[in-house]
Amino acid sequence: MMEFELRIIADCPHSAPALALLRASLADEGIDGEVRVVELFREEQAQALGFHGSPSFIADGRDLFPSNAPPALTCRLYSRGSGVGGLPMQKDIQAALRQLNSDT
């Protein structure tokens, strides 16, 4: 069974919507799994985990949206069609989950 994490920073306004979005994506893809919420507090944690901002969607230790940005305790932006936002689109999470499943 895959392990899922939602990595966040304190006071991230997207934490609760991100958790709901990840759970909905898993359900729509028929993937059974619990989501563990991991709150990061120190830059050392961000460096050690390769954390590229809040929220980060992690499956089996892999970021569903790999980034070349340096690890940091910061907000994260996602491409959303014609712009950017604090959350990815559900279809993009589902596509990343399908890709991950085909890689394993």
FENFENTA-V525487 format. One line per field, one symbol per residue. phi: phi as a letter, one per 20 degrees, with the letter a starting at -180 (. if undefined). psi: psi as a letter, one per 40 degrees, with the letter a starting at -180 (. if undefined). A space follows every 10 residues. Layout:
phi->???
psi->???
This chain:
phi->.fdccdecdg mffegfffff ffffffffem deredeedee ccgffgffem fdpdedddcl ndffcgceff gaebfddcfc mebcbfcffg ffffffffff fffe
psi->hihhihhiii fheedddddd ddddddddef hhiihhhhhi diddddddef hfihihhhhf ehhegiieii higiiiiihg beaiieiiid dddddddddd ddd.
